[in-house]
Amino acid sequence: MAEIRLEGVTKIFGSKVRAVDQVDLTIADQEFMVLLGPSGCGKTTLMRVVAGLEYPDGGRVMIGDRDVTDLPPRRRQIAMVFQSYAVFPHLSVFENIAFGLRMGRIAKPEVQRRVGAVAELVQLSPYLERYPAQLSGGQRQRVAVARAIVMEPAVLLMDEPLSNLDALLRLNFRAELKKLVAELRTTTIYVTHDQVEALSLGDRIAVMREGKIVQCGTPMDVYDRPHTEFVGSFIGNPPMNFVRGRLERANGASRIAIGEQRLAVPAAIAAKLENELVVGIRAENIEATPDAATDALQAQVQVVEPLGSHLLLTASVGDQELKIQTRTDFPAQPNAPIWLRPESDKIRWFDPRTGTEVSLT
């Protein structure tokens, strides 16, 4: 059992910098948890607290039924994969993977068995006699992963392990890593600032900002229902569109005025707000048409970006811009008029005073 519980974990550097601020988080046994956020948000510091490389200034860390807050890293049954490959250049692949086992004085036959099994798992069996200089970047990162998992840890910690790989290697290794972790059934914490990695790898994502977890949920929940403007703007490529407008109420109906345009607002939403409102909508949830339509927002195309599988349009509604994803044969030209219909069930409403979502319930 390797459930991880973080209870009120706080880490302060100097006298004022709260790198981690009262974090509560439970990671289930065998769960793949991703800590996602911009540089400096505290995600790596939080992982280092779990690893025992940083001592918290408040709170405690539980792994299974053990309070490991005061235990050194070697007694926590963890393994860690770092951003850099951190492999020994003078040792063969076999010796790199076996290093921790030898330090633990594991018997030679058991070392042979475990290294062989792990090498097969990470597809390194043909390269066991090679040295790191003879391997590609992706293969060297596999060596680092193999060296961690051969120790059969209760918890696997990974700190941006794919960031040094080029785009194609990252894509391929990401799929391999997801399959590998599923086979290992090891509780895993993965740190990244790359939201594509987070969405594709994690069972759940904990989005961090300024030392706090601002939202935690499944990848699609975090993507589709961001609790704050920050989460919506950080996750997604392109980020969620946010359009600000004035709330109008007349004849029992509510609308948001965006420049000269009007968009209906549910009564339950309008009842919770004052005079301003923010509309959040993903680029793929906006239907675009080149033909004038009375039930759509009129906009003007600013930029057309062909991206192979689709077009990405930047269009202006008044003095605000939106990103729209549409088909490759859409007849869009810069400075041409365009009409936009946001999918009503995909619109998210935010309070501009707090930047938080306003729900229908």
C-alpha positions as CSV (number, residue, x, y, z in Angstrom):
1,M,0.0,0.0,0.0
2,A,1.6,3.3,-1.1
3,E,-1.0,5.9,-0.7
4,I,0.6,9.3,-0.2
5,R,-1.0,12.0,2.0
6,L,0.3,15.5,2.3
7,E,-1.3,17.3,5.3
8,G,-0.8,21.0,5.5
9,V,2.7,20.9,4.0
10,T,4.5,24.2,4.0
11,K,8.0,25.1,2.9
12,I,9.4,28.6,3.4
13,F,12.7,29.8,2.0
14,G,14.3,32.7,3.7
15,S,11.9,34.7,5.8
16,K,9.1,35.4,3.3
17,V,9.2,33.0,0.3
18,R,6.4,30.4,0.8
19,A,7.4,28.0,-1.9
20,V,4.7,25.5,-0.7
21,D,1.8,26.9,1.2
22,Q,-0.5,24.7,3.3
23,V,-0.9,22.0,0.7
24,D,-3.3,19.1,1.4
25,L,-3.3,16.3,-1.2
26,T,-4.0,12.6,-1.2
27,I,-2.6,10.4,-3.9
28,A,-4.2,7.0,-4.1
29,D,-2.2,3.7,-4.2
30,Q,-1.0,3.1,-7.8
31,E,-2.2,6.5,-9.0
32,F,-0.3,8.6,-11.5
33,M,-0.5,12.2,-10.1
34,V,0.9,15.1,-12.2
35,L,1.9,18.3,-10.5
36,L,1.5,21.0,-13.1
37,G,2.2,24.7,-13.0
38,P,4.5,27.5,-14.3
39,S,8.1,27.9,-13.2
40,G,8.4,28.9,-9.6
41,C,4.9,27.7,-8.5
42,G,6.4,25.2,-6.0
43,K,5.8,21.9,-7.7
44,T,9.4,20.7,-7.6
45,T,9.8,21.8,-4.0
46,L,6.7,19.8,-3.1
47,M,8.1,16.7,-4.8
48,R,11.4,17.3,-2.9
49,V,9.5,17.4,0.4
50,V,7.9,14.0,-0.5
51,A,11.4,12.7,-1.4
52,G,12.9,13.9,1.8
53,L,15.3,16.2,0.1
54,E,13.6,19.2,1.7
55,Y,12.3,19.3,5.3
56,P,8.9,21.0,5.6
57,D,8.4,24.0,7.8
58,G,4.9,22.8,8.6
59,G,2.6,19.8,8.0
60,R,3.5,16.1,7.5
61,V,4.1,13.5,4.8
62,M,2.5,10.1,5.0
63,I,3.3,7.1,2.7
64,G,1.0,4.3,3.4
65,D,0.5,4.2,7.2
66,R,4.0,5.6,7.9
67,D,4.7,9.2,8.9
68,V,7.9,9.7,6.8
69,T,8.3,13.5,7.5
70,D,11.4,12.9,9.7
71,L,12.8,10.0,7.7
72,P,15.8,10.3,5.3
73,P,15.2,9.6,1.6
74,R,16.8,6.1,1.8
75,R,14.2,5.0,4.3
76,R,11.1,6.2,2.4
77,Q,11.0,3.4,-0.3
78,I,11.1,6.0,-3.1
79,A,13.0,6.3,-6.4
80,M,13.5,9.5,-8.4
81,V,14.1,10.4,-12.0
82,F,15.5,13.8,-12.6
83,Q,15.4,16.3,-15.5
84,S,19.0,15.5,-16.5
85,Y,19.8,11.9,-17.4
86,A,22.2,11.7,-14.5
87,V,23.8,8.4,-15.8
88,F,27.4,7.4,-15.1
89,P,29.3,7.9,-18.4
90,H,32.0,5.4,-17.4
91,L,29.6,2.6,-16.6
92,S,27.8,0.3,-19.1
93,V,24.0,0.4,-19.3
94,F,23.9,-2.8,-17.2
95,E,26.1,-1.3,-14.5
96,N,24.1,1.9,-14.5
97,I,20.9,0.1,-13.9
98,A,22.4,-2.2,-11.3
99,F,24.2,0.6,-9.4
100,G,21.5,0.9,-6.6
101,L,21.2,-2.8,-6.3
102,R,25.0,-3.2,-5.8
103,M,25.0,-0.4,-3.2
104,G,22.3,-2.3,-1.4
105,R,24.5,-5.4,-1.5
106,I,21.9,-7.5,-3.4
107,A,23.1,-10.9,-4.4
108,K,24.6,-11.2,-7.9
109,P,22.0,-13.7,-9.3
110,E,19.2,-11.4,-8.1
111,V,20.9,-8.3,-9.7
112,Q,21.1,-10.2,-13.0
113,R,17.5,-11.2,-12.8
114,R,16.1,-7.8,-11.9
115,V,18.3,-5.8,-14.3
116,G,17.3,-8.2,-17.1
117,A,13.6,-7.9,-16.3
118,V,13.7,-4.1,-16.2
119,A,15.8,-3.8,-19.3
120,E,13.2,-5.9,-21.2
121,L,10.5,-3.7,-19.8
122,V,12.1,-0.5,-21.0
123,Q,13.4,-2.0,-24.3
124,L,17.1,-1.8,-23.4
125,S,18.0,-5.5,-23.6
126,P,20.1,-5.1,-26.8
127,Y,22.1,-2.2,-25.3
128,L,23.2,-3.6,-21.9
129,E,26.9,-3.7,-22.9
130,R,26.9,-0.2,-24.4
131,Y,28.0,3.0,-22.7
132,P,25.8,6.2,-22.4
133,A,27.8,8.0,-25.1
134,Q,26.7,5.3,-27.5
135,L,23.0,5.9,-26.8
136,S,20.4,8.4,-28.0
137,G,18.9,10.9,-25.6
138,G,15.7,8.8,-25.4
139,Q,17.7,5.7,-24.6
140,R,19.7,7.5,-21.9
141,Q,16.5,8.6,-20.3
142,R,15.3,5.0,-20.3
143,V,18.4,4.0,-18.5
144,A,17.6,6.6,-15.8
145,V,14.0,5.3,-15.5
146,A,15.2,1.7,-15.4
147,R,17.7,2.5,-12.6
148,A,14.9,3.9,-10.6
149,I,12.3,1.2,-11.1
150,V,14.8,-1.7,-10.6
151,M,14.8,-0.8,-6.9
152,E,11.1,-1.7,-6.8
153,P,10.1,1.5,-5.0
154,A,6.8,2.0,-3.3
155,V,6.7,5.5,-4.9
156,L,8.2,6.8,-8.1
157,L,9.0,10.5,-8.4
158,M,9.8,12.1,-11.8
159,D,10.9,15.7,-12.2
160,E,10.4,16.8,-15.8
161,P,12.1,13.7,-17.2
162,L,11.2,14.5,-20.8
163,S,12.2,18.2,-21.0
164,N,15.7,17.5,-22.5
165,L,14.3,15.4,-25.4
166,D,13.4,16.8,-28.8
167,A,9.7,17.0,-29.8
168,L,9.5,13.6,-31.6
169,L,11.4,11.7,-28.9
170,R,9.2,13.3,-26.3
171,L,6.1,12.2,-28.1
172,N,7.3,8.6,-28.4
173,F,8.8,8.3,-24.9
174,R,5.6,9.8,-23.4
175,A,3.6,6.9,-24.8
176,E,6.2,4.4,-23.6
177,L,6.3,5.9,-20.1
178,K,2.5,5.8,-19.7
179,K,2.5,2.1,-20.7
180,L,5.4,1.4,-18.4
181,V,3.9,3.0,-15.3
182,A,0.6,1.2,-15.9
183,E,2.5,-2.1,-16.0
184,L,4.5,-1.3,-12.8
185,R,1.4,-0.2,-10.9
186,T,3.6,2.1,-8.8
187,T,2.3,5.2,-7.1
188,T,3.8,8.0,-9.2
189,I,4.2,11.8,-8.9
190,Y,5.2,13.5,-12.1
191,V,6.3,17.2,-12.2
192,T,6.0,19.2,-15.4
193,H,5.2,22.6,-16.7
194,D,4.1,21.1,-20.1
195,Q,0.3,20.8,-20.1
196,V,0.2,18.4,-23.0
197,E,2.3,15.9,-20.9
198,A,0.0,16.5,-17.9
199,L,-3.2,15.8,-19.9
200,S,-1.8,12.7,-21.7
201,L,-0.1,11.1,-18.7
202,G,-1.9,11.7,-15.5
203,D,-4.8,9.9,-13.8
204,R,-5.3,13.3,-12.0
205,I,-3.7,16.7,-12.4
206,A,-2.9,19.1,-9.5
207,V,-2.5,22.6,-10.9
208,M,-0.3,24.7,-8.7
209,R,0.1,28.5,-8.4
210,E,2.2,30.4,-5.9
211,G,2.7,27.4,-3.7
212,K,-0.9,26.3,-3.6
213,I,-3.0,23.7,-5.4
214,V,-5.7,25.7,-7.2
215,Q,-7.5,22.7,-8.8
216,C,-7.1,19.0,-8.7
217,G,-9.1,16.6,-10.9
218,T,-9.0,14.3,-13.9
219,P,-7.3,15.7,-17.1
220,M,-10.7,16.2,-18.9
221,D,-12.3,17.7,-15.8
222,V,-9.5,20.3,-15.4
223,Y,-9.5,21.0,-19.1
224,D,-13.2,21.2,-19.6
225,R,-14.2,22.8,-16.3
226,P,-11.4,25.1,-15.0
227,H,-12.3,26.6,-11.6
228,T,-10.4,29.8,-12.3
229,E,-9.3,31.9,-15.3
230,F,-5.7,31.0,-14.4
231,V,-6.3,27.2,-14.9
232,G,-8.2,27.9,-18.1
233,S,-5.4,30.0,-19.5
234,F,-2.7,27.7,-18.4
235,I,-4.1,24.4,-19.8
236,G,-4.9,24.1,-23.4
237,N,-3.2,24.9,-26.7
238,P,-4.4,27.5,-27.5
239,P,-5.5,28.6,-24.0
240,M,-9.2,29.1,-23.2
241,N,-10.6,32.4,-24.7
242,F,-11.7,34.9,-22.1
243,V,-14.0,37.7,-23.2
244,R,-15.1,40.5,-20.8
245,G,-18.4,42.3,-21.1
246,R,-21.1,44.2,-19.4
247,L,-24.1,42.5,-17.9
248,E,-27.5,43.8,-19.2
249,R,-30.9,42.8,-17.7
250,A,-34.1,43.7,-19.5
251,N,-37.6,42.1,-19.7
252,G,-36.6,39.2,-17.5
253,A,-33.7,38.2,-19.7
254,S,-29.9,38.7,-19.2
255,R,-27.3,39.3,-21.8
256,I,-23.6,40.2,-21.9
257,A,-22.6,43.1,-24.1
258,I,-19.3,42.6,-25.9
259,G,-18.7,45.7,-27.8
260,E,-21.7,46.0,-30.1
261,Q,-22.5,42.3,-29.8
262,R,-24.9,40.6,-27.4
263,L,-24.8,37.0,-25.9
264,A,-27.5,35.4,-23.8
265,V,-26.6,34.7,-20.2
266,P,-28.4,32.0,-18.1
267,A,-30.6,33.6,-15.3
268,A,-28.9,31.5,-12.6
269,I,-25.5,33.0,-13.6
270,A,-26.7,36.6,-13.9
271,A,-28.3,36.3,-10.4
272,K,-24.9,35.7,-8.9
273,L,-23.1,38.7,-10.5
274,E,-23.2,42.5,-10.5
275,N,-22.4,44.4,-13.7
276,E,-19.4,42.6,-15.2
277,L,-18.9,39.1,-16.5
278,V,-16.2,37.0,-18.2
279,V,-17.1,34.4,-20.8
280,G,-14.7,31.4,-21.2
281,I,-14.8,29.3,-24.3
282,R,-12.3,26.9,-25.9
283,A,-11.2,27.5,-29.5
284,E,-12.6,24.1,-30.7
285,N,-16.0,25.0,-29.1
286,I,-16.7,27.9,-31.4
287,E,-18.5,27.4,-34.7
288,A,-17.3,29.8,-37.4
289,T,-19.2,30.8,-40.5
290,P,-18.4,33.2,-43.3
291,D,-22.1,34.0,-43.7
292,A,-23.9,36.7,-41.8
293,A,-26.1,35.3,-39.0
294,T,-28.3,37.1,-36.5
295,D,-27.7,34.6,-33.8
296,A,-23.9,34.8,-33.9
297,L,-21.2,37.3,-32.8
298,Q,-19.8,39.3,-35.7
299,A,-16.0,39.4,-35.7
300,Q,-13.1,40.2,-38.0
301,V,-10.4,37.8,-38.9
302,Q,-6.9,39.1,-37.9
303,V,-4.6,36.1,-38.4
304,V,-5.0,32.7,-40.2
305,E,-2.6,29.9,-39.1
306,P,-2.7,26.6,-41.1
307,L,-1.7,23.9,-38.6
308,G,-2.1,20.8,-40.8
309,S,-5.1,19.2,-39.3
310,H,-7.0,22.4,-38.8
311,L,-6.9,26.2,-39.1
312,L,-6.3,28.4,-36.1
313,L,-8.0,31.8,-36.6
314,T,-7.4,34.9,-34.5
315,A,-10.5,37.1,-34.7
316,S,-11.5,40.3,-33.0
317,V,-14.8,41.1,-31.4
318,G,-14.7,44.8,-30.6
319,D,-11.3,45.4,-29.0
320,Q,-11.0,41.8,-27.7
321,E,-9.4,38.8,-29.5
322,L,-10.5,35.1,-29.7
323,K,-8.8,32.0,-31.0
324,I,-11.0,29.7,-33.2
325,Q,-10.2,26.3,-34.4
326,T,-11.9,25.4,-37.7
327,R,-11.5,23.1,-40.7
328,T,-8.6,23.5,-43.2
329,D,-10.9,24.5,-46.1
330,F,-12.6,27.3,-44.2
331,P,-12.6,30.4,-46.4
332,A,-10.9,32.7,-44.0
333,Q,-8.8,35.8,-45.0
334,P,-7.3,38.5,-42.9
335,N,-9.6,41.5,-42.3
336,A,-12.6,39.5,-43.6
337,P,-15.8,39.4,-41.5
338,I,-16.7,36.2,-39.7
339,W,-19.6,35.1,-37.5
340,L,-19.1,33.0,-34.4
341,R,-21.4,30.7,-32.5
342,P,-20.1,29.5,-29.1
343,E,-21.5,26.1,-28.1
344,S,-23.8,27.1,-25.2
345,D,-23.0,24.0,-23.1
346,K,-19.3,24.6,-23.4
347,I,-19.4,28.2,-22.2
348,R,-17.9,28.8,-18.8
349,W,-18.8,31.9,-16.8
350,F,-16.3,33.7,-14.5
351,D,-16.6,36.5,-12.0
352,P,-14.1,39.2,-13.0
353,R,-13.7,40.3,-9.4
354,T,-12.3,37.0,-8.3
355,G,-11.3,35.2,-11.5
356,T,-13.3,32.1,-10.3
357,E,-15.9,30.1,-12.1
358,V,-19.6,30.9,-11.5
359,S,-21.6,27.7,-11.7
360,L,-25.2,27.1,-12.7
361,T,-26.0,25.4,-9.4
